[in-house]
Every structure is written in structure tokens, then in C-alpha cells.
Amino acid sequence: MNVNGERVLIFGDSLSHHGADDAPEIWDVNTGSNRASSAPGDILASLLLEAGAKAVRIDANVGRSAKNFWTAPNRRQTHTAAELLASDKAFRPTKVIIMLGTNDADAGSMDGPSIARIRDAYQAMGAEVWAVGPPVFASPQLTTNAVLVYGTLAQAFGGRTIDARPMSTTTGRAGDGVHFQPAAARPFATQLAAKLTENIMATTKPAWTNVAVGAGGVLVLGLLGLWIYRRAQRNMLGGERVPAYFVDPNSGDVIEVDQQTAFFRAQRERLPGGKGDGRPDSAFDPKELARGIKVELEHTRDREIAKEIAKDHLTEDGSYYLKLKAIHLDGNGRAYHRQDDDDNDGADDDDDAED
């Protein structure tokens, strides 16, 4: 993450809270990471500030879970969710990192609709929202429950979900086996900062986008923006594949899948009313549908998901993939081959030369 100029907000529980139980829920970070703290999220905030973030805020409370955040005031939270979110909106975050799951794991699971509401609230502020799953715990049962929590987060956040378990250990923990000692919180936070820096892309608008352009320039910038979006999508979802988990909505089983497939499955389950839903294959130009499936298979190994995504795009714009080809780019920002010769017979299989 290029945090220069970014306004970062960390939303969490006691593993991010910066002080005693009665300390304020919201804290605008203004101190360096060379201090003792047993909360990894607290140290992470200072690391991001030192890395060049314009401002960093922590909104966290001891005992917070995805569900009880919405039931405040309660034993743990003195301000209502509406009050906290209004204050965070005034902060104008550009990046939000959700670090919840410890108390959800203690309860046995995370409430899907509640975490989705938190995600949507921050997205409505214009922020790019990521989630960090819970760490491992000294308790085997709690660690097992953390798998279920991570599965729920993966459904809600897809490819923007970070698995914290490989970065944490059961050593260096407090007597409860849940919280950290300062000496263990620091390396955990450092690894989190490195992982977030690797994955999260800057959203700062470049200065040149303020230049006035004519109608022709608008078309060029529009096509360029389409290419940038597709390239960013590949960067976010592609590359190294790390373990992710998906909860089968029918069986309830937790399935280990790659992040790309988890992302698109989550999108399909979260948005069952896609614009192409219910439309038969015959409703689309077969050449365009085939081209779309081919492009989307760059992002998922599930052909049915690729077809659904292609149908959604083609429902919005029947020439969506043809426009990608018009600027000589595929769905990943790479140059198209001169001909699409899938069967290696030397012929252009989809007659692109005539398109």
C-alpha cells in the first residue's frame, strides 16, 4: 500500500484498542511505533503513519464483535454505532481496515449481515475497505472457530481479506491465551503492515485527471480507465495464491479455495440479482459470450462463474469485450494476439478481423 496521502482508519476490538477498557473508542494516532503496546492493531496504526499516511484513526473497543457493534450502547460500548460512524465519516477515510473476529470466534461464529453492514457503511464514505481475520489462539476450539469467522469475512470482502493466522503464534500471549504481550504484538503488527502494503493499492487521484479534455479525449480517457480498472482487478486478485476459505451456503461446510475463486463466489452469493441473472445463453451474441468467458477465465477457474460475470457485463454493454479488444487489450491489460486461434489451425476462430 502506498499510504502517502491516504487517510487510514482501523476498525477493531481489543486487539486494536489503544488503552484501558475505559479509554475512548476513537483515537487519532499521533505517536510513533517505538512504544510498548499489547494491541497489534494499535502498533499497525503507527507503522502506517510512519510509512507516510496523511492521517490514521483507530475506532476500536474491548469486547466488540460484528453483531454487538450495532446494539450499542451496551456494556462495552458507550456510543451508538450511528455516532461512531458519523465521527468516522467526518474523518474522511480513504482506506478502512476491519480487524474484527476475536469476540466473534469466542461466540462461535461471525454474523454475516452485521459485518456486511459495517463494510457497506464505510464503502458509502468512499473508502476502500479491507478485512483482517482473527489470529490463532492458545485454545484449539477458539482457533477452530476462527476458521469459520474467516470464512464469513471472505464471503463479505472476497479478495480484500487478509488471513492473519499464518502471521501469528500462540507464544508471547497474555494469560488468557487471546491477547498479546508487547514483545509479540510488534512482530505480528509488522507482518500485517507488510502484507497490507503488498496488497492494498493507492487510490489517490493523479493530478493529470483534472485536465480539461474534449469529446475525443473523454473517449480515450474512458477506454484508458477501463484498462486501468481491469489491470487493477488482476493485480488485486491475481499473482500469488494464498489459502482462503469459503462457507458453502447449502451445506455450511468450510471449503479451502484460492482467493480469486472465493472472491467471485462471494460476489455471486452476495449479489444473486446480477444484471445477467436469468437470461439464457441464447439472449447473447454467441461470439461475444464466448469471448467474454475466455477473458473472465483469466480470473477464475470456474467456467460457470466466468459465464455469469460475462453475462453481467454484456447485459450492461453488448460490446463490452469488443471495446477491450478495440484498444488491443485483454481483461488483464495485456496485448491481444493478432488472431484468436484456439484450435491452432491457423485461422482466426472468432473472426476478429471482421469485427
HUCORQUI-V779581 format. One record per residue. RES is the residue in one letter. SS is DSSP state (H for helix, E for strand, - for the rest). PHI is phi in degrees with one decimal (999 if undefined). Layout:
BEGIN
res=RES ss=SS phi=PHI
res=RES ss=SS phi=PHI
END
This chain:
BEGIN
res=M ss=- phi=999
res=N ss=- phi=-82.1
res=V ss=- phi=-86.0
res=N ss=E phi=-56.2
res=G ss=- phi=82.0
res=E ss=- phi=-83.7
res=R ss=E phi=-111.5
res=V ss=E phi=-105.3
res=L ss=E phi=-121.9
res=I ss=E phi=-106.9
res=F ss=E phi=-109.3
res=G ss=E phi=-156.7
res=D ss=- phi=-113.8
res=S ss=- phi=-66.0
res=L ss=- phi=-78.6
res=S ss=- phi=-123.3
res=H ss=- phi=-63.5
res=H ss=- phi=-92.7
res=G ss=- phi=-157.9
res=A ss=- phi=-69.1
res=D ss=- phi=-55.1
res=D ss=- phi=-93.0
res=A ss=- phi=-69.3
res=P ss=- phi=-57.2
res=E ss=- phi=-70.4
res=I ss=E phi=-108.7
res=W ss=E phi=-141.4
res=D ss=E phi=-85.9
res=V ss=- phi=-67.4
res=N ss=- phi=-140.6
res=T ss=- phi=-124.3
res=G ss=- phi=-79.1
res=S ss=- phi=-83.3
res=N ss=- phi=-84.4
res=R ss=- phi=-139.5
res=A ss=- phi=-85.4
res=S ss=- phi=-152.4
res=S ss=- phi=-93.5
res=A ss=- phi=-103.5
res=P ss=H phi=-57.9
res=G ss=H phi=-64.9
res=D ss=H phi=-66.4
res=I ss=H phi=-66.9
res=L ss=H phi=-57.0
res=A ss=H phi=-59.1
res=S ss=H phi=-68.3
res=L ss=H phi=-62.4
res=L ss=H phi=-69.6
res=L ss=H phi=-64.0
res=E ss=H phi=-68.4
res=A ss=- phi=-80.6
res=G ss=- phi=117.4
res=A ss=E phi=-61.3
res=K ss=- phi=-68.0
res=A ss=E phi=-158.3
res=V ss=E phi=-134.9
res=R ss=E phi=-125.5
res=I ss=E phi=-112.2
res=D ss=E phi=-120.0
res=A ss=E phi=-146.8
res=N ss=- phi=-153.1
res=V ss=- phi=-65.8
res=G ss=- phi=85.0
res=R ss=- phi=-70.8
res=S ss=- phi=-128.4
res=A ss=- phi=-59.7
res=K ss=- phi=-81.7
res=N ss=H phi=-75.0
res=F ss=H phi=-58.5
res=W ss=H phi=-88.1
res=T ss=H phi=-105.9
res=A ss=- phi=-64.2
res=P ss=- phi=-74.3
res=N ss=- phi=-144.3
res=R ss=- phi=-58.7
res=R ss=- phi=-98.0
res=Q ss=- phi=-130.4
res=T ss=- phi=-89.7
res=H ss=- phi=-103.0
res=T ss=- phi=-72.3
res=A ss=H phi=-59.5
res=A ss=H phi=-61.3
res=E ss=H phi=-64.8
res=L ss=H phi=-66.1
res=L ss=H phi=-67.9
res=A ss=H phi=-65.1
res=S ss=H phi=-65.9
res=D ss=H phi=-66.1
res=K ss=H phi=-62.2
res=A ss=H phi=-65.8
res=F ss=H phi=-69.3
res=R ss=- phi=59.2
res=P ss=- phi=-69.5
res=T ss=- phi=-104.8
res=K ss=E phi=-133.1
res=V ss=E phi=-126.0
res=I ss=E phi=-115.4
res=I ss=E phi=-86.3
res=M ss=E phi=-118.3
res=L ss=- phi=-117.8
res=G ss=- phi=141.2
res=T ss=H phi=-63.1
res=N ss=H phi=-75.0
res=D ss=H phi=-67.7
res=A ss=H phi=-64.6
res=D ss=H phi=-64.2
res=A ss=H phi=-81.0
res=G ss=- phi=107.2
res=S ss=- phi=-168.8
res=M ss=- phi=-108.9
res=D ss=- phi=-76.4
res=G ss=H phi=-58.4
res=P ss=H phi=-60.0
res=S ss=H phi=-68.3
res=I ss=H phi=-70.6
res=A ss=H phi=-65.4
res=R ss=H phi=-65.9
res=I ss=H phi=-64.1
res=R ss=H phi=-56.4
res=D ss=H phi=-64.5
res=A ss=H phi=-62.2
res=Y ss=H phi=-79.1
res=Q ss=H phi=-64.5
res=A ss=- phi=-65.2
res=M ss=- phi=-82.1
res=G ss=- phi=89.7
res=A ss=- phi=-92.0
res=E ss=E phi=-86.8
res=V ss=E phi=-112.0
res=W ss=E phi=-119.0
res=A ss=E phi=-128.9
res=V ss=E phi=-114.4
res=G ss=- phi=-72.7
res=P ss=- phi=-70.6
res=P ss=- phi=-80.1
res=V ss=- phi=-79.3
res=F ss=- phi=-129.1
res=A ss=- phi=-67.1
res=S ss=- phi=-81.1
res=P ss=H phi=-58.9
res=Q ss=H phi=-66.1
res=L ss=H phi=-64.8
res=T ss=H phi=-65.8
res=T ss=H phi=-63.2
res=N ss=H phi=-64.0
res=A ss=H phi=-63.1
res=V ss=H phi=-63.0
res=L ss=H phi=-65.3
res=V ss=H phi=-62.5
res=Y ss=H phi=-62.5
res=G ss=H phi=-61.0
res=T ss=H phi=-65.8
res=L ss=H phi=-62.9
res=A ss=H phi=-63.3
res=Q ss=H phi=-65.1
res=A ss=H phi=-79.8
res=F ss=H phi=-115.2
res=G ss=H phi=55.2
res=G ss=H phi=-68.9
res=R ss=H phi=-98.7
res=T ss=E phi=-117.8
res=I ss=E phi=-105.9
res=D ss=- phi=-88.5
res=A ss=- phi=-86.0
res=R ss=H phi=-61.3
res=P ss=H phi=-66.0
res=M ss=H phi=-93.2
res=S ss=- phi=-119.9
res=T ss=- phi=-132.5
res=T ss=- phi=-87.2
res=T ss=- phi=-86.3
res=G ss=- phi=70.7
res=R ss=E phi=-101.9
res=A ss=- phi=-70.6
res=G ss=- phi=-60.3
res=D ss=- phi=-80.3
res=G ss=- phi=74.9
res=V ss=- phi=-109.5
res=H ss=- phi=-82.2
res=F ss=E phi=-105.8
res=Q ss=- phi=-85.3
res=P ss=H phi=-51.3
res=A ss=H phi=-66.5
res=A ss=H phi=-93.4
res=A ss=H phi=-66.0
res=R ss=H phi=-64.7
res=P ss=H phi=-63.3
res=F ss=H phi=-63.3
res=A ss=H phi=-63.8
res=T ss=H phi=-64.0
res=Q ss=H phi=-66.3
res=L ss=H phi=-61.1
res=A ss=H phi=-60.9
res=A ss=H phi=-65.1
res=K ss=H phi=-67.5
res=L ss=H phi=-66.1
res=T ss=H phi=-62.1
res=E ss=H phi=-69.6
res=N ss=H phi=-100.8
res=I ss=- phi=-83.4
res=M ss=- phi=-97.3
res=A ss=- phi=-67.9
res=T ss=- phi=-117.2
res=T ss=- phi=-62.5
res=K ss=- phi=-75.2
res=P ss=- phi=-66.4
res=A ss=H phi=-60.1
res=W ss=H phi=-66.9
res=T ss=H phi=-72.3
res=N ss=H phi=-84.6
res=V ss=- phi=-72.1
res=A ss=- phi=-71.7
res=V ss=- phi=-133.1
res=G ss=- phi=-83.4
res=A ss=H phi=-61.0
res=G ss=H phi=-63.4
res=G ss=H phi=-65.8
res=V ss=H phi=-61.6
res=L ss=H phi=-63.0
res=V ss=H phi=-62.1
res=L ss=H phi=-65.1
res=G ss=H phi=-64.1
res=L ss=H phi=-66.5
res=L ss=H phi=-64.5
res=G ss=H phi=-63.0
res=L ss=H phi=-62.1
res=W ss=H phi=-64.0
res=I ss=H phi=-61.5
res=Y ss=H phi=-61.9
res=R ss=H phi=-65.6
res=R ss=H phi=-65.8
res=A ss=H phi=-63.9
res=Q ss=H phi=-60.8
res=R ss=H phi=-66.4
res=N ss=H phi=-63.2
res=M ss=H phi=-73.4
res=L ss=H phi=-102.3
res=G ss=- phi=-93.8
res=G ss=- phi=74.3
res=E ss=- phi=-60.8
res=R ss=- phi=-98.5
res=V ss=- phi=-118.0
res=P ss=E phi=-60.2
res=A ss=E phi=-140.4
res=Y ss=E phi=-132.1
res=F ss=E phi=-129.3
res=V ss=E phi=-91.9
res=D ss=- phi=-63.8
res=P ss=- phi=-66.2
res=N ss=- phi=-89.4
res=S ss=- phi=-94.0
res=G ss=- phi=81.4
res=D ss=- phi=-70.7
res=V ss=E phi=-92.5
res=I ss=E phi=-113.2
res=E ss=E phi=-84.4
res=V ss=E phi=-137.1
res=D ss=E phi=-78.9
res=Q ss=H phi=-60.7
res=Q ss=H phi=-63.8
res=T ss=H phi=-64.9
res=A ss=H phi=-60.1
res=F ss=H phi=-61.6
res=F ss=H phi=-72.4
res=R ss=H phi=-63.7
res=A ss=H phi=-62.2
res=Q ss=H phi=-61.7
res=R ss=H phi=-66.1
res=E ss=H phi=-72.6
res=R ss=H phi=-77.1
res=L ss=- phi=-123.0
res=P ss=- phi=-63.3
res=G ss=- phi=-95.2
res=G ss=- phi=-55.5
res=K ss=- phi=-63.0
res=G ss=- phi=-96.7
res=D ss=- phi=-60.9
res=G ss=- phi=83.3
res=R ss=- phi=-88.1
res=P ss=- phi=-71.3
res=D ss=H phi=-57.1
res=S ss=H phi=-66.2
res=A ss=H phi=-79.2
res=F ss=- phi=-118.1
res=D ss=- phi=-59.5
res=P ss=H phi=-58.2
res=K ss=H phi=-68.4
res=E ss=H phi=-69.4
res=L ss=H phi=-65.5
res=A ss=H phi=-64.3
res=R ss=H phi=-64.9
res=G ss=H phi=-64.6
res=I ss=H phi=-61.1
res=K ss=H phi=-61.3
res=V ss=H phi=-66.7
res=E ss=H phi=-70.9
res=L ss=- phi=-68.2
res=E ss=- phi=-69.6
res=H ss=- phi=-112.1
res=T ss=- phi=-152.2
res=R ss=- phi=-91.5
res=D ss=- phi=-94.8
res=R ss=H phi=-63.2
res=E ss=H phi=-65.5
res=I ss=H phi=-64.8
res=A ss=H phi=-59.0
res=K ss=H phi=-66.1
res=E ss=H phi=-62.8
res=I ss=H phi=-64.4
res=A ss=H phi=-60.9
res=K ss=H phi=-63.8
res=D ss=H phi=-60.4
res=H ss=H phi=-63.2
res=L ss=H phi=-72.3
res=T ss=H phi=-67.1
res=E ss=H phi=-73.0
res=D ss=- phi=-151.8
res=G ss=- phi=-63.0
res=S ss=- phi=-111.2
res=Y ss=H phi=-53.0
res=Y ss=H phi=-77.2
res=L ss=H phi=-66.4
res=K ss=H phi=-68.2
res=L ss=H phi=-58.8
res=K ss=H phi=-69.1
res=A ss=H phi=-62.0
res=I ss=- phi=-102.5
res=H ss=- phi=61.7
res=L ss=E phi=-128.8
res=D ss=- phi=-93.8
res=G ss=- phi=-66.6
res=N ss=- phi=-109.7
res=G ss=- phi=83.4
res=R ss=- phi=-93.3
res=A ss=E phi=-67.9
res=Y ss=- phi=-67.8
res=H ss=- phi=-69.4
res=R ss=- phi=-60.8
res=Q ss=- phi=-130.8
res=D ss=- phi=-97.1
res=D ss=- phi=-107.6
res=D ss=- phi=-67.3
res=D ss=- phi=-100.5
res=N ss=- phi=56.2
res=D ss=- phi=-100.1
res=G ss=- phi=84.0
res=A ss=- phi=-106.4
res=D ss=- phi=-81.1
res=D ss=- phi=-62.6
res=D ss=- phi=-108.3
res=D ss=- phi=52.2
res=D ss=H phi=-62.3
res=A ss=H phi=-63.1
res=E ss=H phi=-98.4
res=D ss=- phi=-71.5
END
